[in-house]
């Protein structure tokens, strides 16, 4: 599970042997949020979260939204088409 991006205390990963739809796993502290990327267009959205405070979920979604284009490109590189 390669780390694609680290920013503002969030670590964003795409698992190599994962499934559709395109999504990322975002970690901070003990929090994990799974966010659907909605590639190639659309707004990312939270699929589920574990052990997260509302502020952590909001921050994770903000980081993913800001870097959506890069994350979609990385998903495509790792998994092929959407």
HTML snippet that shows the backbone in 3Dmol.js (N, CA, C, O; Angstrom):
<script src="https://3Dmol.org/build/3Dmol-min.js"></script>
<div id="view" style="width:600px;height:400px;position:relative"></div>
<script>
const pdb = `
ATOM      1  N   UNK A   1       0.841  -1.175   0.000  1.00  0.00           N
ATOM      2  CA  UNK A   1       0.000   0.000   0.000  1.00  0.00           C
ATOM      3  C   UNK A   1       0.880   1.230   0.000  1.00  0.00           C
ATOM      4  O   UNK A   1       1.299   1.707   1.055  1.00  0.00           O
ATOM      5  N   UNK A   2       1.158   1.739  -1.180  1.00  0.00           N
ATOM      6  CA  UNK A   2       2.045   2.894  -1.255  1.00  0.00           C
ATOM      7  C   UNK A   2       1.392   4.174  -0.740  1.00  0.00           C
ATOM      8  O   UNK A   2       0.221   4.458  -0.994  1.00  0.00           O
ATOM      9  N   UNK A   3       2.192   4.920  -0.017  1.00  0.00           N
ATOM     10  CA  UNK A   3       1.763   6.258   0.395  1.00  0.00           C
ATOM     11  C   UNK A   3       1.917   7.165  -0.817  1.00  0.00           C
ATOM     12  O   UNK A   3       2.996   7.266  -1.400  1.00  0.00           O
ATOM     13  N   UNK A   4       0.850   7.807  -1.177  1.00  0.00           N
ATOM     14  CA  UNK A   4       0.838   8.684  -2.345  1.00  0.00           C
ATOM     15  C   UNK A   4       1.189  10.113  -1.956  1.00  0.00           C
ATOM     16  O   UNK A   4       1.850  10.830  -2.708  1.00  0.00           O
ATOM     17  N   UNK A   5       0.737  10.519  -0.769  1.00  0.00           N
ATOM     18  CA  UNK A   5       0.891  11.912  -0.378  1.00  0.00           C
ATOM     19  C   UNK A   5       0.868  12.024   1.137  1.00  0.00           C
ATOM     20  O   UNK A   5       0.098  11.334   1.805  1.00  0.00           O
ATOM     21  N   UNK A   6       1.706  12.886   1.675  1.00  0.00           N
ATOM     22  CA  UNK A   6       1.662  13.280   3.091  1.00  0.00           C
ATOM     23  C   UNK A   6       1.534  14.795   3.120  1.00  0.00           C
ATOM     24  O   UNK A   6       2.359  15.517   2.562  1.00  0.00           O
ATOM     25  N   UNK A   7       0.476  15.261   3.786  1.00  0.00           N
ATOM     26  CA  UNK A   7       0.255  16.697   3.851  1.00  0.00           C
ATOM     27  C   UNK A   7      -0.557  17.023   5.101  1.00  0.00           C
ATOM     28  O   UNK A   7      -1.543  16.354   5.409  1.00  0.00           O
ATOM     29  N   UNK A   8      -0.130  18.054   5.810  1.00  0.00           N
ATOM     30  CA  UNK A   8      -0.856  18.562   6.982  1.00  0.00           C
ATOM     31  C   UNK A   8      -1.191  17.483   8.007  1.00  0.00           C
ATOM     32  O   UNK A   8      -2.247  17.532   8.638  1.00  0.00           O
ATOM     33  N   UNK A   9      -0.299  16.515   8.175  1.00  0.00           N
ATOM     34  CA  UNK A   9      -0.525  15.452   9.155  1.00  0.00           C
ATOM     35  C   UNK A   9      -1.373  14.300   8.648  1.00  0.00           C
ATOM     36  O   UNK A   9      -1.662  13.369   9.400  1.00  0.00           O
ATOM     37  N   UNK A  10      -1.777  14.348   7.384  1.00  0.00           N
ATOM     38  CA  UNK A  10      -2.567  13.276   6.776  1.00  0.00           C
ATOM     39  C   UNK A  10      -1.666  12.451   5.851  1.00  0.00           C
ATOM     40  O   UNK A  10      -0.864  12.998   5.095  1.00  0.00           O
ATOM     41  N   UNK A  11      -1.815  11.142   5.927  1.00  0.00           N
ATOM     42  CA  UNK A  11      -1.104  10.228   5.039  1.00  0.00           C
ATOM     43  C   UNK A  11      -2.147   9.573   4.148  1.00  0.00           C
ATOM     44  O   UNK A  11      -3.094   8.956   4.637  1.00  0.00           O
ATOM     45  N   UNK A  12      -1.969   9.711   2.837  1.00  0.00           N
ATOM     46  CA  UNK A  12      -2.945   9.224   1.874  1.00  0.00           C
ATOM     47  C   UNK A  12      -2.342   8.045   1.125  1.00  0.00           C
ATOM     48  O   UNK A  12      -1.260   8.143   0.546  1.00  0.00           O
ATOM     49  N   UNK A  13      -3.073   6.914   1.148  1.00  0.00           N
ATOM     50  CA  UNK A  13      -2.594   5.686   0.527  1.00  0.00           C
ATOM     51  C   UNK A  13      -3.601   5.146  -0.478  1.00  0.00           C
ATOM     52  O   UNK A  13      -4.811   5.326  -0.340  1.00  0.00           O
ATOM     53  N   UNK A  14      -3.061   4.476  -1.494  1.00  0.00           N
ATOM     54  CA  UNK A  14      -3.861   3.687  -2.421  1.00  0.00           C
ATOM     55  C   UNK A  14      -3.307   2.269  -2.334  1.00  0.00           C
ATOM     56  O   UNK A  14      -2.129   2.036  -2.602  1.00  0.00           O
ATOM     57  N   UNK A  15      -4.162   1.331  -1.960  1.00  0.00           N
ATOM     58  CA  UNK A  15      -3.732  -0.063  -1.855  1.00  0.00           C
ATOM     59  C   UNK A  15      -3.551  -0.640  -3.259  1.00  0.00           C
ATOM     60  O   UNK A  15      -4.369  -0.394  -4.145  1.00  0.00           O
ATOM     61  N   UNK A  16      -2.489  -1.398  -3.455  1.00  0.00           N
ATOM     62  CA  UNK A  16      -2.162  -1.948  -4.763  1.00  0.00           C
ATOM     63  C   UNK A  16      -3.215  -2.961  -5.218  1.00  0.00           C
ATOM     64  O   UNK A  16      -3.609  -2.950  -6.385  1.00  0.00           O
ATOM     65  N   UNK A  17      -3.666  -3.812  -4.347  1.00  0.00           N
ATOM     66  CA  UNK A  17      -4.642  -4.844  -4.708  1.00  0.00           C
ATOM     67  C   UNK A  17      -6.023  -4.467  -4.176  1.00  0.00           C
ATOM     68  O   UNK A  17      -6.636  -5.220  -3.420  1.00  0.00           O
ATOM     69  N   UNK A  18      -6.502  -3.294  -4.582  1.00  0.00           N
ATOM     70  CA  UNK A  18      -7.780  -2.807  -4.087  1.00  0.00           C
ATOM     71  C   UNK A  18      -8.835  -2.912  -5.186  1.00  0.00           C
ATOM     72  O   UNK A  18      -8.558  -3.436  -6.265  1.00  0.00           O
ATOM     73  N   UNK A  19     -10.005  -2.432  -4.927  1.00  0.00           N
ATOM     74  CA  UNK A  19     -11.168  -2.612  -5.785  1.00  0.00           C
ATOM     75  C   UNK A  19     -11.754  -1.260  -6.172  1.00  0.00           C
ATOM     76  O   UNK A  19     -11.435  -0.228  -5.580  1.00  0.00           O
ATOM     77  N   UNK A  20     -12.615  -1.295  -7.177  1.00  0.00           N
ATOM     78  CA  UNK A  20     -13.366  -0.115  -7.572  1.00  0.00           C
ATOM     79  C   UNK A  20     -14.465   0.145  -6.546  1.00  0.00           C
ATOM     80  O   UNK A  20     -14.862  -0.773  -5.827  1.00  0.00           O
ATOM     81  N   UNK A  21     -14.954   1.353  -6.466  1.00  0.00           N
ATOM     82  CA  UNK A  21     -14.598   2.542  -7.217  1.00  0.00           C
ATOM     83  C   UNK A  21     -13.275   3.124  -6.722  1.00  0.00           C
ATOM     84  O   UNK A  21     -12.813   2.789  -5.631  1.00  0.00           O
ATOM     85  N   UNK A  22     -12.667   3.998  -7.528  1.00  0.00           N
ATOM     86  CA  UNK A  22     -11.425   4.632  -7.111  1.00  0.00           C
ATOM     87  C   UNK A  22     -11.596   5.337  -5.760  1.00  0.00           C
ATOM     88  O   UNK A  22     -12.530   6.114  -5.562  1.00  0.00           O
ATOM     89  N   UNK A  23     -10.690   5.054  -4.855  1.00  0.00           N
ATOM     90  CA  UNK A  23     -10.768   5.638  -3.514  1.00  0.00           C
ATOM     91  C   UNK A  23      -9.389   5.648  -2.876  1.00  0.00           C
ATOM     92  O   UNK A  23      -8.462   4.993  -3.350  1.00  0.00           O
ATOM     93  N   UNK A  24      -9.272   6.399  -1.799  1.00  0.00           N
ATOM     94  CA  UNK A  24      -8.028   6.456  -1.029  1.00  0.00           C
ATOM     95  C   UNK A  24      -8.339   6.177   0.429  1.00  0.00           C
ATOM     96  O   UNK A  24      -9.469   6.333   0.893  1.00  0.00           O
ATOM     97  N   UNK A  25      -7.306   5.762   1.130  1.00  0.00           N
ATOM     98  CA  UNK A  25      -7.360   5.571   2.575  1.00  0.00           C
ATOM     99  C   UNK A  25      -6.529   6.700   3.175  1.00  0.00           C
ATOM    100  O   UNK A  25      -5.357   6.860   2.835  1.00  0.00           O
ATOM    101  N   UNK A  26      -7.128   7.472   4.057  1.00  0.00           N
ATOM    102  CA  UNK A  26      -6.469   8.630   4.652  1.00  0.00           C
ATOM    103  C   UNK A  26      -6.315   8.369   6.148  1.00  0.00           C
ATOM    104  O   UNK A  26      -7.279   8.046   6.841  1.00  0.00           O
ATOM    105  N   UNK A  27      -5.085   8.515   6.625  1.00  0.00           N
ATOM    106  CA  UNK A  27      -4.768   8.246   8.024  1.00  0.00           C
ATOM    107  C   UNK A  27      -4.239   9.498   8.697  1.00  0.00           C
ATOM    108  O   UNK A  27      -3.500  10.280   8.098  1.00  0.00           O
ATOM    109  N   UNK A  28      -4.627   9.674   9.941  1.00  0.00           N
ATOM    110  CA  UNK A  28      -4.031  10.677  10.814  1.00  0.00           C
ATOM    111  C   UNK A  28      -4.239  10.194  12.240  1.00  0.00           C
ATOM    112  O   UNK A  28      -5.369   9.919  12.642  1.00  0.00           O
ATOM    113  N   UNK A  29      -3.174  10.088  12.998  1.00  0.00           N
ATOM    114  CA  UNK A  29      -3.285   9.530  14.346  1.00  0.00           C
ATOM    115  C   UNK A  29      -3.912   8.155  14.284  1.00  0.00           C
ATOM    116  O   UNK A  29      -3.433   7.291  13.549  1.00  0.00           O
ATOM    117  N   UNK A  30      -4.979   7.933  15.044  1.00  0.00           N
ATOM    118  CA  UNK A  30      -5.674   6.644  15.023  1.00  0.00           C
ATOM    119  C   UNK A  30      -6.851   6.651  14.049  1.00  0.00           C
ATOM    120  O   UNK A  30      -7.573   5.659  13.959  1.00  0.00           O
ATOM    121  N   UNK A  31      -7.053   7.717  13.340  1.00  0.00           N
ATOM    122  CA  UNK A  31      -8.174   7.894  12.417  1.00  0.00           C
ATOM    123  C   UNK A  31      -7.851   7.317  11.045  1.00  0.00           C
ATOM    124  O   UNK A  31      -6.746   7.491  10.530  1.00  0.00           O
ATOM    125  N   UNK A  32      -8.834   6.625  10.456  1.00  0.00           N
ATOM    126  CA  UNK A  32      -8.762   6.216   9.053  1.00  0.00           C
ATOM    127  C   UNK A  32     -10.072   6.604   8.389  1.00  0.00           C
ATOM    128  O   UNK A  32     -11.151   6.268   8.875  1.00  0.00           O
ATOM    129  N   UNK A  33      -9.969   7.313   7.278  1.00  0.00           N
ATOM    130  CA  UNK A  33     -11.138   7.669   6.478  1.00  0.00           C
ATOM    131  C   UNK A  33     -10.941   7.099   5.083  1.00  0.00           C
ATOM    132  O   UNK A  33      -9.857   7.199   4.509  1.00  0.00           O
ATOM    133  N   UNK A  34     -11.987   6.506   4.547  1.00  0.00           N
ATOM    134  CA  UNK A  34     -11.961   6.011   3.181  1.00  0.00           C
ATOM    135  C   UNK A  34     -12.805   6.976   2.358  1.00  0.00           C
ATOM    136  O   UNK A  34     -13.984   7.199   2.632  1.00  0.00           O
ATOM    137  N   UNK A  35     -12.157   7.541   1.339  1.00  0.00           N
ATOM    138  CA  UNK A  35     -12.797   8.594   0.555  1.00  0.00           C
ATOM    139  C   UNK A  35     -12.845   8.177  -0.911  1.00  0.00           C
ATOM    140  O   UNK A  35     -11.814   7.906  -1.527  1.00  0.00           O
ATOM    141  N   UNK A  36     -14.066   8.130  -1.463  1.00  0.00           N
ATOM    142  CA  UNK A  36     -14.244   7.863  -2.889  1.00  0.00           C
ATOM    143  C   UNK A  36     -13.808   9.091  -3.670  1.00  0.00           C
ATOM    144  O   UNK A  36     -14.198  10.216  -3.356  1.00  0.00           O
ATOM    145  N   UNK A  37     -12.989   8.858  -4.698  1.00  0.00           N
ATOM    146  CA  UNK A  37     -12.421   9.971  -5.461  1.00  0.00           C
ATOM    147  C   UNK A  37     -13.379  10.552  -6.496  1.00  0.00           C
ATOM    148  O   UNK A  37     -13.239  11.716  -6.871  1.00  0.00           O
ATOM    149  N   UNK A  38     -14.339   9.778  -6.961  1.00  0.00           N
ATOM    150  CA  UNK A  38     -15.278  10.220  -7.997  1.00  0.00           C
ATOM    151  C   UNK A  38     -14.546  10.614  -9.282  1.00  0.00           C
ATOM    152  O   UNK A  38     -14.902  11.600  -9.928  1.00  0.00           O
ATOM    153  N   UNK A  39     -13.522   9.841  -9.647  1.00  0.00           N
ATOM    154  CA  UNK A  39     -12.750  10.109 -10.866  1.00  0.00           C
ATOM    155  C   UNK A  39     -13.581   9.777 -12.096  1.00  0.00           C
ATOM    156  O   UNK A  39     -14.389   8.850 -12.044  1.00  0.00           O
ATOM    157  N   UNK A  40     -13.417  10.482 -13.181  1.00  0.00           N
ATOM    158  CA  UNK A  40     -12.525  11.612 -13.353  1.00  0.00           C
ATOM    159  C   UNK A  40     -13.158  12.943 -12.978  1.00  0.00           C
ATOM    160  O   UNK A  40     -12.457  13.949 -12.872  1.00  0.00           O
ATOM    161  N   UNK A  41     -14.476  12.966 -12.774  1.00  0.00           N
ATOM    162  CA  UNK A  41     -15.148  14.215 -12.395  1.00  0.00           C
ATOM    163  C   UNK A  41     -16.044  13.948 -11.191  1.00  0.00           C
ATOM    164  O   UNK A  41     -16.420  12.807 -10.922  1.00  0.00           O
ATOM    165  N   UNK A  42     -16.369  14.976 -10.498  1.00  0.00           N
ATOM    166  CA  UNK A  42     -17.221  14.837  -9.329  1.00  0.00           C
ATOM    167  C   UNK A  42     -16.456  15.191  -8.072  1.00  0.00           C
ATOM    168  O   UNK A  42     -15.226  15.253  -8.074  1.00  0.00           O
ATOM    169  N   UNK A  43     -17.183  15.420  -7.014  1.00  0.00           N
ATOM    170  CA  UNK A  43     -16.579  15.789  -5.735  1.00  0.00           C
ATOM    171  C   UNK A  43     -16.276  14.534  -4.907  1.00  0.00           C
ATOM    172  O   UNK A  43     -17.136  13.663  -4.783  1.00  0.00           O
ATOM    173  N   UNK A  44     -15.080  14.427  -4.345  1.00  0.00           N
ATOM    174  CA  UNK A  44     -14.790  13.304  -3.453  1.00  0.00           C
ATOM    175  C   UNK A  44     -15.786  13.275  -2.290  1.00  0.00           C
ATOM    176  O   UNK A  44     -16.275  14.313  -1.845  1.00  0.00           O
ATOM    177  N   UNK A  45     -16.072  12.064  -1.813  1.00  0.00           N
ATOM    178  CA  UNK A  45     -16.951  11.973  -0.656  1.00  0.00           C
ATOM    179  C   UNK A  45     -16.527  10.829   0.261  1.00  0.00           C
ATOM    180  O   UNK A  45     -15.899   9.858  -0.160  1.00  0.00           O
ATOM    181  N   UNK A  46     -16.892  10.984   1.517  1.00  0.00           N
ATOM    182  CA  UNK A  46     -16.526  10.019   2.551  1.00  0.00           C
ATOM    183  C   UNK A  46     -17.351   8.751   2.360  1.00  0.00           C
ATOM    184  O   UNK A  46     -18.580   8.806   2.303  1.00  0.00           O
ATOM    185  N   UNK A  47     -16.679   7.617   2.263  1.00  0.00           N
ATOM    186  CA  UNK A  47     -17.387   6.338   2.240  1.00  0.00           C
ATOM    187  C   UNK A  47     -17.610   5.849   3.665  1.00  0.00           C
ATOM    188  O   UNK A  47     -18.715   5.454   4.037  1.00  0.00           O
ATOM    189  N   UNK A  48     -16.527   5.883   4.464  1.00  0.00           N
ATOM    190  CA  UNK A  48     -16.629   5.495   5.869  1.00  0.00           C
ATOM    191  C   UNK A  48     -15.404   6.001   6.613  1.00  0.00           C
ATOM    192  O   UNK A  48     -14.395   6.368   6.010  1.00  0.00           O
ATOM    193  N   UNK A  49     -15.514   6.011   7.928  1.00  0.00           N
ATOM    194  CA  UNK A  49     -14.381   6.421   8.752  1.00  0.00           C
ATOM    195  C   UNK A  49     -14.377   5.601  10.024  1.00  0.00           C
ATOM    196  O   UNK A  49     -15.407   5.110  10.486  1.00  0.00           O
ATOM    197  N   UNK A  50     -13.177   5.472  10.575  1.00  0.00           N
ATOM    198  CA  UNK A  50     -12.967   4.674  11.777  1.00  0.00           C
ATOM    199  C   UNK A  50     -12.142   5.481  12.770  1.00  0.00           C
ATOM    200  O   UNK A  50     -11.056   5.960  12.444  1.00  0.00           O
ATOM    201  N   UNK A  51     -12.664   5.626  13.980  1.00  0.00           N
ATOM    202  CA  UNK A  51     -11.955   6.282  15.085  1.00  0.00           C
ATOM    203  C   UNK A  51     -11.608   7.741  14.778  1.00  0.00           C
ATOM    204  O   UNK A  51     -10.595   8.256  15.251  1.00  0.00           O
ATOM    205  N   UNK A  52     -12.446   8.397  13.991  1.00  0.00           N
ATOM    206  CA  UNK A  52     -12.185   9.776  13.586  1.00  0.00           C
ATOM    207  C   UNK A  52     -13.099  10.751  14.312  1.00  0.00           C
ATOM    208  O   UNK A  52     -14.267  10.467  14.580  1.00  0.00           O
ATOM    209  N   UNK A  53     -12.535  11.892  14.616  1.00  0.00           N
ATOM    210  CA  UNK A  53     -13.325  13.019  15.105  1.00  0.00           C
ATOM    211  C   UNK A  53     -13.854  13.763  13.879  1.00  0.00           C
ATOM    212  O   UNK A  53     -13.242  13.700  12.812  1.00  0.00           O
ATOM    213  N   UNK A  54     -14.962  14.454  14.010  1.00  0.00           N
ATOM    214  CA  UNK A  54     -15.510  15.192  12.859  1.00  0.00           C
ATOM    215  C   UNK A  54     -14.484  16.127  12.194  1.00  0.00           C
ATOM    216  O   UNK A  54     -14.459  16.254  10.970  1.00  0.00           O
ATOM    217  N   UNK A  55     -13.649  16.769  13.000  1.00  0.00           N
ATOM    218  CA  UNK A  55     -12.631  17.670  12.457  1.00  0.00           C
ATOM    219  C   UNK A  55     -11.627  16.909  11.585  1.00  0.00           C
ATOM    220  O   UNK A  55     -11.181  17.427  10.562  1.00  0.00           O
ATOM    221  N   UNK A  56     -11.272  15.694  11.981  1.00  0.00           N
ATOM    222  CA  UNK A  56     -10.324  14.888  11.203  1.00  0.00           C
ATOM    223  C   UNK A  56     -10.938  14.460   9.870  1.00  0.00           C
ATOM    224  O   UNK A  56     -10.266  14.473   8.840  1.00  0.00           O
ATOM    225  N   UNK A  57     -12.206  14.084   9.895  1.00  0.00           N
ATOM    226  CA  UNK A  57     -12.890  13.693   8.661  1.00  0.00           C
ATOM    227  C   UNK A  57     -12.973  14.881   7.710  1.00  0.00           C
ATOM    228  O   UNK A  57     -12.713  14.749   6.515  1.00  0.00           O
ATOM    229  N   UNK A  58     -13.333  16.030   8.243  1.00  0.00           N
ATOM    230  CA  UNK A  58     -13.421  17.250   7.425  1.00  0.00           C
ATOM    231  C   UNK A  58     -12.060  17.593   6.820  1.00  0.00           C
ATOM    232  O   UNK A  58     -11.973  17.959   5.648  1.00  0.00           O
ATOM    233  N   UNK A  59     -10.999  17.476   7.621  1.00  0.00           N
ATOM    234  CA  UNK A  59      -9.652  17.762   7.124  1.00  0.00           C
ATOM    235  C   UNK A  59      -9.210  16.779   6.056  1.00  0.00           C
ATOM    236  O   UNK A  59      -8.610  17.169   5.055  1.00  0.00           O
ATOM    237  N   UNK A  60      -9.509  15.495   6.270  1.00  0.00           N
ATOM    238  CA  UNK A  60      -9.150  14.476   5.282  1.00  0.00           C
ATOM    239  C   UNK A  60      -9.851  14.748   3.959  1.00  0.00           C
ATOM    240  O   UNK A  60      -9.229  14.681   2.899  1.00  0.00           O
ATOM    241  N   UNK A  61     -11.130  15.053   4.015  1.00  0.00           N
ATOM    242  CA  UNK A  61     -11.886  15.340   2.795  1.00  0.00           C
ATOM    243  C   UNK A  61     -11.343  16.591   2.103  1.00  0.00           C
ATOM    244  O   UNK A  61     -11.282  16.638   0.874  1.00  0.00           O
ATOM    245  N   UNK A  62     -10.955  17.585   2.866  1.00  0.00           N
ATOM    246  CA  UNK A  62     -10.397  18.809   2.298  1.00  0.00           C
ATOM    247  C   UNK A  62      -9.082  18.539   1.567  1.00  0.00           C
ATOM    248  O   UNK A  62      -8.867  19.041   0.464  1.00  0.00           O
ATOM    249  N   UNK A  63      -8.213  17.752   2.177  1.00  0.00           N
ATOM    250  CA  UNK A  63      -6.918  17.423   1.563  1.00  0.00           C
ATOM    251  C   UNK A  63      -7.135  16.631   0.273  1.00  0.00           C
ATOM    252  O   UNK A  63      -6.502  16.909  -0.745  1.00  0.00           O
ATOM    253  N   UNK A  64      -8.023  15.653   0.321  1.00  0.00           N
ATOM    254  CA  UNK A  64      -8.280  14.837  -0.868  1.00  0.00           C
ATOM    255  C   UNK A  64      -8.895  15.688  -1.972  1.00  0.00           C
ATOM    256  O   UNK A  64      -8.522  15.544  -3.136  1.00  0.00           O
ATOM    257  N   UNK A  65      -9.818  16.559  -1.635  1.00  0.00           N
ATOM    258  CA  UNK A  65     -10.428  17.433  -2.640  1.00  0.00           C
ATOM    259  C   UNK A  65      -9.380  18.328  -3.289  1.00  0.00           C
ATOM    260  O   UNK A  65      -9.391  18.523  -4.504  1.00  0.00           O
ATOM    261  N   UNK A  66      -8.494  18.859  -2.495  1.00  0.00           N
ATOM    262  CA  UNK A  66      -7.436  19.745  -3.006  1.00  0.00           C
ATOM    263  C   UNK A  66      -6.496  19.015  -3.964  1.00  0.00           C
ATOM    264  O   UNK A  66      -5.994  19.610  -4.917  1.00  0.00           O
ATOM    265  N   UNK A  67      -6.257  17.726  -3.712  1.00  0.00           N
ATOM    266  CA  UNK A  67      -5.293  16.949  -4.495  1.00  0.00           C
ATOM    267  C   UNK A  67      -5.966  15.875  -5.348  1.00  0.00           C
ATOM    268  O   UNK A  67      -5.325  14.899  -5.740  1.00  0.00           O
ATOM    269  N   UNK A  68      -7.250  16.052  -5.635  1.00  0.00           N
ATOM    270  CA  UNK A  68      -8.016  15.041  -6.354  1.00  0.00           C
ATOM    271  C   UNK A  68      -7.400  14.678  -7.702  1.00  0.00           C
ATOM    272  O   UNK A  68      -7.318  13.496  -8.036  1.00  0.00           O
ATOM    273  N   UNK A  69      -6.972  15.646  -8.468  1.00  0.00           N
ATOM    274  CA  UNK A  69      -6.419  15.373  -9.797  1.00  0.00           C
ATOM    275  C   UNK A  69      -5.203  14.444  -9.698  1.00  0.00           C
ATOM    276  O   UNK A  69      -5.107  13.473 -10.448  1.00  0.00           O
ATOM    277  N   UNK A  70      -4.285  14.731  -8.788  1.00  0.00           N
ATOM    278  CA  UNK A  70      -3.110  13.887  -8.577  1.00  0.00           C
ATOM    279  C   UNK A  70      -3.525  12.487  -8.123  1.00  0.00           C
ATOM    280  O   UNK A  70      -3.005  11.489  -8.623  1.00  0.00           O
ATOM    281  N   UNK A  71      -4.452  12.416  -7.185  1.00  0.00           N
ATOM    282  CA  UNK A  71      -4.860  11.121  -6.638  1.00  0.00           C
ATOM    283  C   UNK A  71      -5.567  10.276  -7.692  1.00  0.00           C
ATOM    284  O   UNK A  71      -5.374   9.061  -7.735  1.00  0.00           O
ATOM    285  N   UNK A  72      -6.373  10.891  -8.532  1.00  0.00           N
ATOM    286  CA  UNK A  72      -7.011  10.150  -9.624  1.00  0.00           C
ATOM    287  C   UNK A  72      -5.968   9.641 -10.613  1.00  0.00           C
ATOM    288  O   UNK A  72      -6.065   8.512 -11.092  1.00  0.00           O
ATOM    289  N   UNK A  73      -4.982  10.460 -10.916  1.00  0.00           N
ATOM    290  CA  UNK A  73      -3.905  10.031 -11.817  1.00  0.00           C
ATOM    291  C   UNK A  73      -3.127   8.866 -11.221  1.00  0.00           C
ATOM    292  O   UNK A  73      -2.748   7.942 -11.940  1.00  0.00           O
ATOM    293  N   UNK A  74      -2.890   8.901  -9.933  1.00  0.00           N
ATOM    294  CA  UNK A  74      -2.169   7.802  -9.270  1.00  0.00           C
ATOM    295  C   UNK A  74      -3.014   6.529  -9.244  1.00  0.00           C
ATOM    296  O   UNK A  74      -2.488   5.436  -9.451  1.00  0.00           O
ATOM    297  N   UNK A  75      -4.326   6.660  -8.991  1.00  0.00           N
ATOM    298  CA  UNK A  75      -5.205   5.484  -9.036  1.00  0.00           C
ATOM    299  C   UNK A  75      -5.120   4.834 -10.424  1.00  0.00           C
ATOM    300  O   UNK A  75      -4.981   3.617 -10.542  1.00  0.00           O
ATOM    301  N   UNK A  76      -5.205   5.665 -11.468  1.00  0.00           N
ATOM    302  CA  UNK A  76      -5.157   5.155 -12.835  1.00  0.00           C
ATOM    303  C   UNK A  76      -3.817   4.485 -13.121  1.00  0.00           C
ATOM    304  O   UNK A  76      -3.774   3.444 -13.776  1.00  0.00           O
ATOM    305  N   UNK A  77      -2.730   5.070 -12.639  1.00  0.00           N
ATOM    306  CA  UNK A  77      -1.403   4.478 -12.831  1.00  0.00           C
ATOM    307  C   UNK A  77      -1.294   3.119 -12.156  1.00  0.00           C
ATOM    308  O   UNK A  77      -0.711   2.192 -12.720  1.00  0.00           O
ATOM    309  N   UNK A  78      -1.848   2.991 -10.958  1.00  0.00           N
ATOM    310  CA  UNK A  78      -1.742   1.747 -10.187  1.00  0.00           C
ATOM    311  C   UNK A  78      -2.745   0.705 -10.678  1.00  0.00           C
ATOM    312  O   UNK A  78      -2.403  -0.473 -10.780  1.00  0.00           O
ATOM    313  N   UNK A  79      -3.976   1.117 -10.983  1.00  0.00           N
ATOM    314  CA  UNK A  79      -5.060   0.167 -11.264  1.00  0.00           C
ATOM    315  C   UNK A  79      -5.560   0.173 -12.701  1.00  0.00           C
ATOM    316  O   UNK A  79      -6.362  -0.686 -13.067  1.00  0.00           O
ATOM    317  N   UNK A  80      -5.114   1.107 -13.521  1.00  0.00           N
ATOM    318  CA  UNK A  80      -5.663   1.201 -14.863  1.00  0.00           C
ATOM    319  C   UNK A  80      -6.850   2.138 -14.896  1.00  0.00           C
ATOM    320  O   UNK A  80      -6.998   2.999 -14.029  1.00  0.00           O
ATOM    321  N   UNK A  81      -7.692   1.969 -15.893  1.00  0.00           N
ATOM    322  CA  UNK A  81      -8.851   2.861 -16.051  1.00  0.00           C
ATOM    323  C   UNK A  81      -9.799   2.797 -14.882  1.00  0.00           C
ATOM    324  O   UNK A  81      -9.770   1.864 -14.080  1.00  0.00           O
ATOM    325  N   UNK A  82     -10.650   3.818 -14.801  1.00  0.00           N
ATOM    326  CA  UNK A  82     -11.633   3.924 -13.734  1.00  0.00           C
ATOM    327  C   UNK A  82     -12.770   2.998 -14.050  1.00  0.00           C
ATOM    328  O   UNK A  82     -13.730   2.915 -13.283  1.00  0.00           O
TER     329      UNK A  82
END
`;
const viewer = $3Dmol.createViewer("view");
viewer.addModel(pdb, "pdb");
viewer.setStyle({}, {cartoon: {color: "spectrum"}});
viewer.zoomTo();
viewer.render();
</script>
